[in-house]
Amino acid sequence: MAASFVNKDIEILLEKLDLKKYYFNKLSRREMYQVQPHMINENTECSPAWQFITEITRYNYRARNIHLEDINTVDTSQMSLRERRKNKEKQVITGLHPMDIVVAVFLICDPIAKQDLAMHLWGCKLAIPFSINEVPSEEPSIFTWPLHSINGHIFQEDGFIEKSLANEKMPCLSFIRVGENTDLSKSHLINCVIGGTEKVHPMFFHRDSEGSKCIRSKVVEGLIEIGWILPSGSDDRFNRPRLVSNLRGDSAFFHRQIEIIGHMSTVTVCLCTTANLSKAKPVIGELLSQKAKVILLILDKNPDEDRVIEYLDTISSEEQIDAVMKTDKTLPGVVQSLIHTVKVMEQKTCKTVKLSDHKTFSMKFKVDTRNELYKKAFERSEEIISLIEKTDSKDRKQVLLPLQEIYLKKSKLDCELYEINRYETNIKTRNTKCKRISENITQLRKEQFNHIKKHGISAPVLTVLSQLSSKPDPYRKVFLRTLKLQLDNLSRVQLQPFYRKYKSLVSKANKANEHKRAKLYQELLYLDHEKMFMSFGFEHILREIGQLYEICESSGSQPKHLPVSYQRLPEYAVFILLEGYPLEILDGEVNEVPQKWVNSVINQLQISTKDPENVHVMSVLGIQSSGKSTFLNTMFGLQFAVSAGRYTRGAYLQVIELNASSNDQFKAKYILLIDTEGLRATDMTSTDTIKHDNEFSTLVIGLSDITVINLMGENATYLRENLPIVVHAFLRMNLVGLHPKCTIVHHNVDKRNKDKLLEQGRVLEEVLNDLTKRACKMEKVPNRSFRDMIEFTIDENTDYIPALLAGELPMAPVSTGYSCEVKNVRTMLFKSLLKSRPYLTGFKSFSKRLENLWAAIKTDCFVFEFRTTFETEMRLQLDQKYFSIWKSYLLKIEELVDKYQDMKLRKLVTKKSNR
């Protein structure tokens, strides 16, 4: 039997927005981030709800400003019946209030999509739905689960610390109104209290916002929204973080919502006129009964102050309630008076709220995280976190990730094997060494398997696998998200001392002399290694699962401690991948591709996605901390790591699904996206960095249809140094059949500098062409230009993106300039992909190319050890000279030996003849 709507207002609203099908079968995260037709071609029609979803998931804080076509004045007299019907449907849609769309989308999302929506709203510094009355006869629903994804920068004496806002205790400042308010917008007032009156950011949608003239639906009435005030340290208006809540509608009609406000609020500001004071009495009484302080904001221009004082005295003492008179004050004056009174009232109470704490709200309220699904997910993930915390940080990876520690030794032997095969000229010696190393590698695999037999599987891995193997999909999704968030929170806490020490050492190094500075830099390098050693994230658990699969596959045995068949591990990895978590295709800590694991996961992906015919591959490269992951997350709504104190290590893969309507345009169903660790890593030596960066550049560009090269500012030195090496590598490996494309994105650059940068770019292109010709000459192949190798033109394949944030931390939203330019880059990339067929026919061909390309890179490592083509050429000339001298030396030695032997023979003959 089909489920039916209890709330008819919600049903009507969702029907208007064509979202009715999602209310019972929720909109998943996977569907939310699909590439829609209007993202490829802006002229394609798009519903208001999908306009909002597309814009907010790309961090455009103007996403609520939905542009609805005004067709009310259209002459329908000449229209056919069907045309008139379509026009009537459009007229219905144009009556939508932007807040209707926000609430409707929030209601239709599944738990993971809901959490992502909340995260994006806060990234734009927009208010988040917190409580909605879904069933009129019951208590309103309270949504605390979505808030667990939200982090904020909290100012302390030694700087900002990023924390989960739902887990922080802080005072709550609430705003309500009683009666109609025609003089002052409550929501606009809140925005002014939060950010000042000069440049107001629209956290809470208000009557002067675009689209506000439409009448909002009854679904929005009684809505409680929340946001936060996070001080910057330089603004003395508020000295500590606080939660801000806003009740939509006349609070006199929403008794249940006032109870919720009372439970969480430290101070509540109630806007009303003297005419509505008696109407406000039950509302204020309920708030005071919950130990919330109350401030009445009297909106009358000429209020009777004696009447207001008498009213306050009859309700409670001055410790509990006070009033601010608007009279003829300007808006800045009202805001100043209000902030002053709020501070005074807060000093009279120590009440705070922690949204993640179930005890915050009475048991009669419907709090989402009280559902068994969330409870069990929290319990299981807490078990893992507790285990990590109890393990000594120095032994953590050895104890909890033992297979990776042994794999690190194996990868070093693999590198030795490649080097011997390349450099050892004596066949007998080479075979002997290779045999010995191969035996050692086999022994290490046995050591991994014996470790499992003796000690069992790592407890965190065992818990994750048990949850993935025995639970339904909704639970698995919530468990994975909960675990990831808690691991990220743990990393932030445990890595904070490292940042303090790092900051102190950098400060000392800047003031030190040359000798001391070198010593301090060594300490910084050690600190970087220690930080990497301490890091423990979701990616480490997935890496251990990958190693578990590889040793089982190598031995062909099933460990008795493993709760499921090891052959199902790739299936779980695909589930995780399609839920938006990256798959590591190159292990960042050992610089190795776990080939068996990656191949098996990709093959399973091929099966799970029903064998897609074609696949596009897109990647991003750039120096460390150039904003690559943030750029991809903004462009496609992905989950590449951008915080938690851990920068990206290795190369990670995510899958972007194309909406069915977009398949034909792209000639493909999926786009594979590769994010990489930053080049010029600070924790490597100069020689290691050069080799590592050149290998990475070659791998990523070689795998992709198109690569985005991220540059911070106007500096293009990286291009001059690395791309010629990539071209040289393709020549050396006979891969010139590949014809990848490149696009350069300059971050933090004003578009007004475009002409100057293009001039520099043309000079750069000439240099790249010259270096490419040198590489061709060295390899004795016909001359090619740089563009023949990598499809790239400065004019067409360069873009400029402004700064990420509009303002300063911690309250700065993602700037609309950044969001819009990223959108333009995405459109440009899509157009580029549309012009050509994909290189790959399905996921398996990607796996095969990865295997071949990585093998070629490891066996031809000579070229990657140099910074530029010029250095490579110089090394070859040096080698040629060295071998020429060496050959000449050997010939002379041989000549001397021959003379000596000849002389010895003559003496012997002479001696015999004398006898």
C-alpha positions in Angstrom: 0.0 0.0 0.0 1.4 3.4 -1.0 2.3 5.8 1.8 0.1 8.8 2.0 0.7 12.4 3.2 -0.4 13.4 6.7 0.4 17.1 6.1 -1.5 18.4 3.1 0.5 21.6 3.0 3.7 19.7 2.4 2.0 17.6 -0.2 0.8 20.7 -2.1 4.2 22.3 -1.9 6.1 19.3 -3.1 3.6 18.8 -5.9 4.2 22.4 -7.1 7.9 21.8 -7.1 7.6 18.3 -8.8 9.3 16.8 -5.7 6.5 14.6 -4.4 8.2 11.3 -5.5 11.1 12.1 -3.2 9.2 12.6 0.1 8.9 8.8 0.9 11.7 7.6 -1.3 14.3 10.2 -0.4 16.7 12.1 -2.6 20.0 10.4 -2.2 23.4 12.1 -2.1 24.3 10.2 -5.3 21.4 11.7 -7.2 21.9 15.2 -5.7 25.3 15.5 -7.3 24.5 14.1 -10.7 25.5 16.3 -13.7 22.2 17.7 -14.9 21.6 18.9 -18.5 21.4 22.6 -17.4 24.9 22.3 -16.0 26.2 21.6 -19.5 23.9 24.0 -21.4 22.6 27.0 -19.4 19.8 27.4 -21.9 18.3 24.1 -20.8 15.1 24.5 -18.7 15.5 23.6 -15.0 13.0 23.5 -12.2 13.3 25.9 -9.3 14.2 23.2 -6.9 17.0 21.9 -9.0 18.2 25.4 -9.6 18.6 25.7 -5.8 20.2 22.3 -5.4 22.7 23.0 -8.2 23.7 26.4 -6.9 23.8 25.7 -3.2 25.9 22.5 -3.6 28.4 24.7 -5.5 28.6 27.2 -2.6 26.7 30.0 -4.3 25.1 32.0 -1.4 22.7 33.6 -3.8 21.2 30.1 -4.4 17.9 31.2 -2.7 17.4 33.9 -5.2 15.6 31.7 -7.6 14.7 33.4 -11.0 11.2 32.4 -11.9 9.9 33.5 -15.3 7.2 36.1 -14.8 4.4 34.9 -17.2 1.4 36.4 -15.6 1.1 39.0 -18.3 1.3 36.5 -21.2 -1.7 36.7 -23.6 -3.3 33.3 -23.6 -6.2 34.0 -26.0 -4.4 32.6 -29.0 -3.0 29.5 -27.1 -4.1 26.0 -27.7 -5.5 23.9 -24.8 -2.1 22.3 -24.0 -0.3 25.6 -24.1 -2.8 27.2 -21.7 -2.4 24.2 -19.4 1.4 24.6 -19.4 1.1 28.3 -18.8 -1.2 27.7 -15.9 1.3 25.3 -14.3 4.0 27.9 -14.7 1.8 30.5 -12.9 1.4 28.1 -10.0 5.2 27.8 -9.8 5.8 31.6 -9.9 3.9 31.9 -6.6 6.7 30.1 -4.7 8.6 31.8 -1.9 12.3 31.0 -1.8 12.0 29.7 1.7 9.4 27.2 0.4 12.1 25.8 -1.9 14.7 25.6 0.9 12.4 23.7 3.3 11.0 21.4 0.6 14.5 20.4 -0.6 15.5 19.8 3.0 12.5 17.6 3.7 13.1 15.3 0.6 16.8 14.6 1.3 17.9 11.3 2.8 20.1 11.7 6.0 23.4 12.0 4.0 22.1 14.4 1.5 20.5 16.4 4.3 23.8 16.6 6.1 25.5 17.7 2.8 22.8 20.4 2.3 23.4 21.7 5.8 27.2 21.8 5.2 26.8 23.8 2.0 24.3 26.2 3.5 26.8 26.9 6.3 29.6 27.2 3.8 27.6 30.0 2.3 26.8 31.3 5.8 23.1 30.8 5.3 20.6 29.7 8.0 19.9 25.9 8.3 16.4 24.4 8.9 16.4 23.0 12.5 12.8 22.2 13.4 9.9 21.6 11.0 6.3 20.7 11.9 5.9 17.7 9.5 2.8 16.3 11.3 0.4 19.0 12.5 -1.0 16.9 15.4 2.4 15.9 16.7 5.5 17.6 18.1 7.8 19.3 15.5 10.7 17.3 14.2 14.2 18.4 15.4 17.1 17.8 13.0 20.4 17.6 14.8 22.0 14.9 12.6 22.6 17.3 9.7 24.5 19.7 12.0 27.3 17.1 12.7 28.9 17.9 9.3 29.3 21.6 10.2 32.7 22.9 11.5 33.6 26.4 12.5 36.8 28.4 13.3 36.7 29.3 17.0 39.0 32.0 18.1 41.4 31.4 21.1 44.4 33.2 22.4 46.8 31.4 20.1 44.6 31.7 17.0 41.7 29.9 15.4 40.8 26.2 16.1 38.5 24.4 13.8 35.9 22.4 15.7 32.5 20.7 15.2 29.9 23.3 16.1 27.3 20.7 17.1 29.7 19.3 19.8 30.5 22.7 21.3 28.8 24.1 24.4 27.8 27.7 23.8 25.0 30.2 24.7 22.0 30.5 22.4 20.5 33.8 21.2 16.9 33.3 19.9 14.6 35.7 18.1 10.8 35.5 17.9 7.9 37.9 17.2 4.4 38.3 18.6 1.8 39.8 16.2 2.4 41.3 12.8 5.5 43.4 12.4 5.4 46.0 9.6 8.1 48.3 10.9 11.2 46.2 11.3 12.2 42.9 9.7 13.2 40.4 12.4 15.4 38.4 10.1 17.2 41.5 8.8 17.7 42.6 12.4 19.3 39.2 13.2 21.7 39.6 10.2 22.7 43.0 11.5 23.3 41.7 15.0 25.5 39.0 13.5 27.5 41.0 11.0 26.9 44.7 11.6 24.7 47.1 9.6 27.2 48.4 7.0 27.6 45.3 4.9 24.9 42.8 5.8 25.2 39.2 4.8 21.8 37.6 4.3 22.2 34.6 6.7 18.4 34.7 7.4 16.2 35.3 4.4 14.1 38.5 5.0 11.3 40.7 3.6 13.7 42.7 1.4 15.5 39.7 -0.1 15.0 38.8 -3.8 11.8 36.8 -4.2 10.3 37.7 -0.8 7.2 39.4 -2.3 5.6 36.0 -2.8 3.5 34.6 0.1 5.3 31.8 1.7 3.5 28.5 2.3 2.2 27.3 5.7 5.0 24.8 5.8 7.5 27.6 6.5 5.3 29.0 9.3 6.6 27.7 12.6 10.0 26.8 11.0 13.0 27.2 13.4 16.3 28.1 11.6 19.7 28.3 13.1 23.1 29.9 12.4 26.1 30.8 14.5 28.1 33.9 15.5 31.8 33.2 15.6 33.9 36.1 16.8 37.1 37.0 14.9 39.0 38.2 17.9 39.2 41.8 16.6 35.5 42.5 16.9 34.4 43.3 20.5 30.7 43.0 19.9 30.7 39.3 21.0 33.6 37.7 22.8 32.5 34.1 22.5 30.8 31.8 19.9 27.0 31.6 20.2 24.2 29.8 18.5 21.4 31.9 16.9 17.9 30.6 16.3 15.0 32.3 14.5 11.3 31.2 14.7 9.3 32.0 11.5 5.8 33.4 12.0 3.8 34.7 14.9 5.1 32.8 18.0 1.7 33.2 19.7 0.4 30.4 17.4 3.4 28.0 17.8 3.4 26.9 21.4 5.4 23.7 20.7 8.1 25.6 18.9 8.4 28.0 21.8 9.0 25.0 24.1 11.9 24.0 21.8 13.3 27.6 21.8 13.0 27.6 25.6 15.0 24.4 26.0 17.9 25.7 24.0 17.8 29.5 24.4 20.0 31.5 26.8 18.5 34.8 25.8 15.4 35.3 23.7 14.7 38.5 21.9 10.9 39.0 21.4 9.8 41.7 19.0 6.3 43.1 19.7 4.3 46.3 20.1 2.7 47.5 23.3 -0.7 46.5 21.8 0.5 42.9 21.7 1.9 42.7 25.2 -1.0 40.7 26.6 -0.8 38.3 23.6 2.9 37.8 24.4 2.4 36.9 28.0 1.9 33.1 27.5 4.9 33.0 25.2 7.2 34.8 27.6 5.9 32.7 30.5 6.9 29.5 28.7 10.4 30.8 28.0 10.9 31.9 31.6 9.8 28.5 32.8 12.7 27.0 30.8 15.2 29.4 32.5 15.7 31.5 29.4 16.3 35.2 29.8 13.9 37.4 27.7 14.5 40.8 26.1 11.4 42.6 24.8 12.1 44.8 21.7 9.2 47.2 21.8 8.6 48.5 18.2 6.3 51.4 18.9 7.6 54.9 17.9 6.1 56.5 21.0 5.6 53.7 23.6 4.3 54.2 27.1 7.4 53.3 29.1 5.6 53.2 32.4 3.2 50.6 31.0 6.1 48.5 29.7 7.9 48.7 33.1 4.6 47.7 34.9 4.2 44.8 32.5 7.8 43.6 33.1 7.3 43.7 36.9 4.1 41.6 36.7 5.8 38.9 34.7 9.2 38.4 36.5 12.2 40.2 38.1 14.7 42.3 36.2 17.1 39.4 36.5 14.8 37.4 34.1 13.4 40.0 31.7 14.2 43.4 30.3 13.2 45.6 27.4 14.8 47.7 24.6 12.7 50.5 23.2 13.0 51.2 19.4 11.3 54.6 19.5 13.0 56.7 16.9 16.3 54.9 16.9 18.0 54.1 13.6 18.7 50.5 12.8 22.4 50.7 14.0 21.2 52.3 17.2 18.7 49.5 17.8 21.4 46.9 17.1 23.8 48.5 19.5 21.2 48.7 22.3 20.2 45.1 21.7 23.8 43.7 21.8 24.5 45.6 25.0 21.4 44.3 26.7 22.1 40.7 25.5 25.6 40.9 27.1 24.1 42.2 30.4 21.5 39.4 30.4 24.0 36.7 29.6 26.1 37.7 32.6 23.1 36.7 34.8 23.1 33.0 33.6 25.5 30.2 32.8 23.0 28.4 30.5 24.5 26.9 27.4 23.5 24.4 24.8 25.2 21.5 23.1 23.2 20.4 20.1 24.7 16.9 19.8 23.6 16.2 23.4 20.3 14.2 23.6 19.6 15.7 27.0 19.3 19.2 25.5 15.6 18.5 24.6 12.8 16.8 26.5 12.1 13.2 25.5 8.7 14.2 24.2 10.4 16.0 21.2 11.1 14.1 18.0 14.9 14.4 17.8 16.2 12.6 14.7 19.3 11.2 16.3 17.2 9.3 18.9 16.3 6.9 16.1 18.0 3.4 16.5 19.7 3.8 13.2 21.8 6.8 14.4 22.3 5.4 17.9 23.9 2.2 16.6 26.0 4.0 14.1 27.3 6.4 16.8 28.0 3.5 19.2 30.0 1.5 16.6 32.0 4.5 15.4 32.7 5.5 19.1 34.2 2.0 19.7 36.7 2.7 16.9 37.5 6.2 18.1 37.9 5.0 21.7 40.3 2.3 20.5 42.4 4.8 18.6 42.5 7.2 21.5 43.7 4.4 23.9 46.5 3.3 21.6 49.8 5.2 22.1 50.3 7.6 19.3 53.8 6.4 18.6 52.6 2.8 18.2 49.2 3.6 16.7 49.8 2.6 13.1 51.9 -0.4 14.0 49.2 -1.7 16.3 46.0 -0.7 14.4 47.4 -0.8 10.8 50.0 -3.6 10.9 49.6 -4.7 7.3 50.5 -1.2 6.0 53.7 -1.1 8.1 54.8 -4.4 6.4 53.6 -3.0 3.0 56.0 -0.1 3.5 58.9 -2.5 3.6 57.6 -4.3 0.5 57.2 -1.1 -1.5 60.9 -0.3 -0.9 61.9 -3.7 -2.2 59.7 -3.1 -5.3 61.6 0.1 -6.0 64.9 -1.7 -5.6 63.7 -4.3 -8.1 62.9 -1.7 -10.7 66.3 0.0 -10.2 68.2 -3.2 -10.5 66.4 -4.2 -13.7 67.2 -0.8 -15.1 70.8 -0.1 -14.0 72.4 -3.5 -13.4 74.2 -4.4 -16.7 75.6 -7.8 -15.6 72.9 -10.3 -16.4 74.0 -12.9 -13.9 74.3 -10.3 -11.1 71.0 -8.8 -12.0 69.2 -12.2 -12.0 70.7 -13.1 -8.6 69.7 -9.8 -7.1 66.2 -9.9 -8.5 65.7 -13.4 -7.3 66.8 -12.5 -3.8 64.5 -9.4 -3.7 61.6 -11.3 -5.1 62.0 -13.9 -2.4 62.0 -11.2 0.2 58.8 -9.7 -1.2 57.2 -13.1 -1.1 58.3 -13.5 2.5 56.8 -10.1 3.4 53.5 -11.2 2.0 53.7 -14.3 4.1 54.6 -12.2 7.1 51.4 -10.1 6.5 49.3 -13.3 6.3 50.9 -14.9 9.3 50.3 -11.7 11.3 46.6 -12.1 10.6 46.7 -15.8 11.5 48.4 -15.1 14.8 46.9 -11.7 15.9 43.7 -11.5 13.9 42.4 -8.6 11.9 42.9 -5.0 13.1 39.9 -4.1 15.4 38.9 -0.9 13.5 38.9 -2.8 10.2 37.0 -5.7 11.7 34.3 -3.3 13.1 34.0 -1.6 9.7 33.7 -4.8 7.8 31.1 -6.3 10.2 28.9 -3.2 9.8 29.3 -3.2 6.0 28.5 -6.9 5.6 25.5 -7.4 7.9 23.5 -4.1 7.8 21.1 -2.5 5.3 22.1 0.3 3.0 20.6 3.2 5.0 22.5 2.1 8.2 25.7 1.6 6.2 25.5 5.1 4.8 25.0 6.7 8.2 27.7 4.6 9.9 30.3 5.5 7.2 29.5 9.2 7.5 29.5 9.1 11.3 32.9 7.3 11.4 34.5 9.7 8.9 33.3 12.8 10.8 34.5 11.4 14.2 37.9 10.5 12.7 38.2 14.0 11.3 37.2 15.6 14.7 39.8 13.4 16.4 42.5 14.5 14.0 41.7 18.2 14.6 42.1 17.7 18.3 45.2 15.6 18.3 47.1 17.6 15.6 46.4 21.0 17.2 49.6 20.8 19.3 51.6 20.2 16.1 50.3 23.4 14.6 51.2 25.4 17.7 54.7 24.0 17.7 55.0 24.5 13.9 53.9 28.2 14.2 56.4 28.7 17.0 59.3 27.2 15.0 58.4 29.3 11.9 58.4 32.4 14.0 61.8 31.5 15.5 63.2 30.7 12.1 62.2 34.1 10.7 64.3 35.8 13.4 67.2 33.4 13.5 70.6 33.7 11.8 71.5 31.4 8.8 73.1 28.6 11.0 70.2 28.4 13.5 67.6 28.7 10.7 69.0 25.6 9.0 68.6 23.7 12.3 65.1 25.0 12.8 64.1 23.9 9.3 65.3 20.4 10.1 63.0 20.5 13.1 60.1 21.6 10.9 60.8 18.7 8.5 60.8 16.3 11.4 57.6 17.8 12.6 56.0 17.2 9.2 57.0 13.5 9.3 55.7 13.2 12.9 52.4 14.8 11.8 52.0 12.3 9.0 52.9 9.5 11.4 50.2 10.7 13.8 47.4 11.1 11.2 44.7 8.5 11.3 41.7 9.0 9.0 39.1 7.1 7.2 41.5 6.7 4.2 43.9 4.7 6.5 41.2 2.1 7.3 40.3 1.7 3.6 44.0 1.3 2.9 44.3 -1.5 5.4 41.2 -3.2 3.8 43.0 -3.0 0.5 46.1 -4.6 1.9 44.0 -7.4 3.5 42.5 -8.1 0.1 45.9 -8.2 -1.6 47.5 -10.7 0.8 44.4 -12.9 0.6 44.5 -12.7 -3.2 48.2 -13.5 -3.3 48.0 -16.5 -1.0 44.6 -17.7 -2.2 43.5 -18.2 1.4 40.6 -17.0 3.5 41.7 -15.8 7.0 39.4 -17.4 9.6 39.2 -14.1 11.5 37.6 -12.4 8.5 33.8 -12.3 8.9 33.1 -12.3 5.2 34.7 -13.7 2.1 37.7 -11.6 1.1 36.3 -11.6 -2.5 33.5 -9.3 -1.3 35.9 -6.6 -0.1 35.9 -4.9 -3.6 32.1 -4.9 -3.5 32.2 -2.9 -0.2 34.8 -0.6 -1.6 32.6 0.2 -4.6 29.7 0.9 -2.2 31.9 3.3 -0.3 33.1 4.9 -3.6 29.6 5.5 -5.0 28.7 7.0 -1.6 31.1 9.8 -2.4 34.2 8.7 -0.5 37.5 8.7 -2.5 39.3 5.6 -3.6 43.0 5.8 -3.2 44.6 4.6 -6.4 48.2 5.6 -5.4 49.2 5.1 -1.8 50.6 8.4 -0.7 52.7 7.1 2.1 54.6 4.5 0.2 54.3 6.0 -3.3 53.0 2.8 -4.8 49.9 1.6 -6.7 48.2 -1.4 -4.9 47.5 -2.9 -8.3 45.5 -6.0 -7.4 43.2 -4.1 -5.1 42.6 -1.2 -7.4 42.0 -3.5 -10.4 39.5 -5.6 -8.4 37.6 -2.5 -7.2 37.5 -1.0 -10.7 36.3 -4.3 -12.1 33.6 -4.5 -9.5 32.6 -0.9 -10.3 32.2 -2.0 -13.9 29.7 -4.7 -12.7 27.9 -2.5 -10.2 27.3 0.3 -12.8 26.1 -2.1 -15.4 29.1 -2.0 -17.7 29.1 1.7 -19.0 30.4 1.9 -22.5 32.5 5.1 -22.2 34.2 7.0 -19.3 35.7 10.4 -19.3 38.6 11.1 -16.9 39.4 14.5 -15.4 42.2 15.4 -13.0 43.8 18.3 -11.1 47.4 19.1 -10.4 49.0 21.8 -8.4 51.4 22.7 -5.7 50.6 21.9 -2.1 47.8 24.1 -0.6 46.9 25.6 -3.9 43.2 24.8 -3.3 42.9 21.8 -5.6 40.5 19.8 -3.4 38.4 22.8 -2.5 38.2 23.7 -6.2 36.9 20.1 -7.1 34.5 20.0 -4.2 33.0 23.4 -5.2 32.8 22.4 -8.9 31.2 19.0 -8.4 30.0 18.8 -4.8 32.6 16.2 -3.8 34.2 15.1 -0.6 37.9 15.3 -1.2 39.7 16.1 2.1 40.2 19.8 2.7 40.5 20.0 6.4 40.8 17.9 9.6 44.5 18.8 9.7 45.5 16.3 7.0 46.4 17.4 3.5 45.9 15.1 0.6 48.6 12.4 0.2 48.6 10.1 -2.9 46.1 10.1 -5.7 42.4 9.6 -5.1 39.5 8.7 -7.4 35.9 9.8 -7.3 33.0 8.9 -9.6 30.7 11.6 -11.0 27.5 10.3 -12.5 25.8 11.9 -15.5 22.1 12.3 -15.4 20.3 10.1 -18.0 19.5 13.2 -20.0 23.2 14.2 -20.2 24.4 10.8 -21.4 23.9 11.3 -25.1 25.6 14.7 -25.1 28.7 13.3 -23.4 28.7 9.9 -25.1 29.5 8.6 -21.6 27.6 7.8 -18.3 30.4 8.6 -15.9 33.3 11.0 -15.3 36.2 9.7 -13.2 37.8 12.5 -11.2 41.4 12.3 -9.9 42.6 14.5 -7.0 46.3 14.4 -6.1 48.6 15.4 -3.3 50.2 18.8 -3.7 53.5 19.1 -5.6 56.5 20.7 -3.9 55.7 18.9 -0.7 57.5 20.4 2.3 58.2 17.0 3.9 60.5 15.8 1.1 64.1 16.5 0.3 64.8 18.4 -2.9 65.8 15.4 -4.9 62.8 13.3 -3.7 60.5 16.2 -4.5 61.7 16.5 -8.1 61.4 12.8 -8.9 58.0 12.5 -7.0 56.5 15.6 -8.7 57.5 14.5 -12.2 56.2 11.0 -11.7 52.9 12.3 -10.4 52.5 14.8 -13.2 53.1 12.1 -15.8 50.7 9.6 -14.2 47.9 12.1 -13.7 48.1 13.7 -17.1 48.6 10.3 -18.8 45.4 8.9 -17.2 43.2 11.9 -18.1 41.2 13.2 -21.0 41.8 16.7 -19.5 43.9 17.9 -16.6 43.3 21.1 -14.7 46.6 22.7 -13.5 46.0 24.7 -10.4 48.3 27.7 -9.9 48.2 30.0 -6.8 48.5 33.6 -8.1 50.4 34.5 -11.2 53.4 32.2 -10.8 53.7 29.7 -13.6 57.2 28.3 -12.7 55.7 24.9 -12.1 54.6 24.7 -15.8 58.0 25.6 -17.1 59.6 23.0 -14.9 57.3 20.0 -14.9 55.3 19.8 -18.1 58.4 19.4 -20.4 59.4 16.5 -18.2 55.9 15.0 -18.7 56.3 15.3 -22.5 59.8 13.8 -22.3 58.4 10.9 -20.3 55.7 10.2 -22.9 58.4 10.1 -25.5 60.6 7.8 -23.5 57.7 5.4 -22.9 56.4 5.4 -26.5 53.1 6.9 -25.3 52.9 9.7 -27.8 49.6 8.1 -29.1 48.0 9.8 -26.0 46.8 13.3 -26.6 45.6 14.7 -23.3 44.3 18.3 -22.8 45.4 20.8 -20.2 43.6 23.8 -18.6 45.3 26.3 -16.4 43.4 27.9 -13.5 45.0 30.9 -11.7 43.6 31.2 -8.2 43.5 34.5 -6.3 43.9 36.5 -9.5 41.8 39.4 -10.6 40.5 39.0 -14.1 41.6 42.5 -14.9 45.2 41.1 -15.0 44.2 38.8 -17.8 45.9 40.7 -20.7 49.2 40.9 -18.8 49.0 37.2 -17.9 48.2 36.2 -21.5 51.3 38.1 -22.6 53.4 36.1 -20.1 51.6 33.0 -21.2 52.6 33.4 -24.8 56.3 33.7 -23.8 55.8 30.6 -21.6 54.3 28.7 -24.6 57.4 29.5 -26.7 59.7 28.2 -23.9 57.7 25.0 -23.7 57.9 24.5 -27.4 61.6 24.9 -27.4 62.1 22.5 -24.5 59.8 19.9 -26.3 62.0 20.1 -29.4 65.1 19.5 -27.3 63.4 16.4 -25.8 62.6 15.1 -29.3 66.1 15.7 -30.4 67.5 13.8 -27.5 65.2 10.8 -28.2 65.8 11.0 -31.9 62.2 11.4 -32.9 60.7 13.9 -35.4 60.2 17.4 -34.0 56.9 18.2 -32.3 55.6 21.3 -30.6 54.4 21.2 -27.0 50.8 21.4 -28.3 51.3 18.3 -30.4 52.0 16.4 -27.2 49.5 18.0 -24.8 46.5 19.9 -26.2 46.9 23.3 -24.7 46.6 26.9 -25.8 47.1 29.9 -23.5 44.2 31.9 -24.9 41.5 29.2 -24.7 42.7 27.0 -21.8 43.4 29.6 -19.1 41.0 30.9 -16.5 41.2 33.2 -13.5 39.4 32.7 -10.2 39.2 35.2 -7.4 39.8 34.5 -3.7 37.7 31.7 -2.1 36.2 33.8 0.8 34.2 37.0 0.7 35.8 38.6 3.8 37.7 37.2 6.7 37.4 34.1 8.9 35.5 32.8 10.7 32.2 34.3 9.3 33.2 34.8 5.7 31.0 32.9 3.2 32.4 31.4 0.0 32.5 34.4 -2.4 30.0 34.4 -5.3 32.8 35.5 -7.5 34.7 32.2 -6.7 31.5 30.1 -7.1 30.6 31.7 -10.4 34.1 31.4 -11.9 34.3 27.8 -10.8 31.0 27.3 -12.6 32.5 28.9 -15.7 35.5 26.6 -15.6 33.2 23.6 -15.2 31.2 24.7 -18.3 34.5 25.2 -20.2 35.6 21.7 -19.2 32.3 20.1 -20.2 32.4 21.9 -23.6 36.0 20.5 -24.1 34.8 17.0 -23.2 31.8 17.3 -25.5 34.1 18.0 -28.5 35.9 14.6 -28.3 35.1 11.0 -27.6 36.3 9.5 -24.3 39.7 7.7 -24.4 38.3 4.9 -22.3 35.7 2.3 -23.0 34.5 1.4 -19.6 36.2 1.3 -16.2 38.3 -1.7 -16.9 40.2 0.2 -19.6 41.0 2.8 -17.0 42.4 0.1 -14.7 44.5 -1.3 -17.5 45.9 2.1 -18.4 46.8 2.9 -14.8 48.7 -0.4 -14.6 50.6 0.1 -17.8 51.4 3.8 -17.2 52.6 3.2 -13.6 54.8 0.3 -14.8 56.3 2.5 -17.5 57.0 5.2 -15.0 58.7 2.9 -12.6 60.8 1.2 -15.3 61.9 4.5 -16.9 62.6 6.4 -13.7 65.8 8.1 -15.1 63.9 11.0 -16.7 62.0 11.8 -13.5 65.0 12.6 -11.4 65.6 15.9 -13.1 63.8 19.2 -12.8 63.8 20.3 -16.4 64.4 18.9 -19.9 67.6 21.1 -20.0 68.9 19.3 -16.9 68.1 15.9 -18.5 69.9 16.9 -21.6 72.9 18.0 -19.6 72.9 14.7 -17.6 72.9 12.8 -20.9 75.8 14.8 -22.2 77.6 14.3 -19.0 76.9 10.5 -19.2 78.1 10.4 -22.8 81.3 12.2 -21.8 81.8 10.0 -18.8 81.4 6.8 -20.8 83.7 8.1 -23.5 86.4 8.8 -20.9 85.7 5.4 -19.2 85.8 3.6 -22.6 89.1 5.4 -23.4 90.5 4.5 -20.0 89.5 0.8 -20.5 91.1 0.7 -23.9 94.3 2.1 -22.5 94.2 -0.5 -19.7 93.6 -3.2 -22.2 96.5 -1.9 -24.3 98.8 -1.9 -21.3 97.7 -5.4 -20.3 98.4 -6.6 -23.9 101.9 -5.0 -23.8 102.6 -6.6 -20.5 101.4 -10.0 -21.6 103.5 -9.7 -24.8 106.6 -8.6 -22.9 106.2 -11.5 -20.5 105.8 -13.9 -23.3 109.0 -12.6 -25.0 111.0 -13.1 -21.8 109.7 -16.6 -21.5 110.7 -17.4 -25.1 114.1 -15.9 -24.6 114.7 -17.8 -21.4 113.8 -21.1 -23.1 116.1 -20.4 -26.1 119.0 -19.7 -23.8 118.7 -23.1 -22.3 
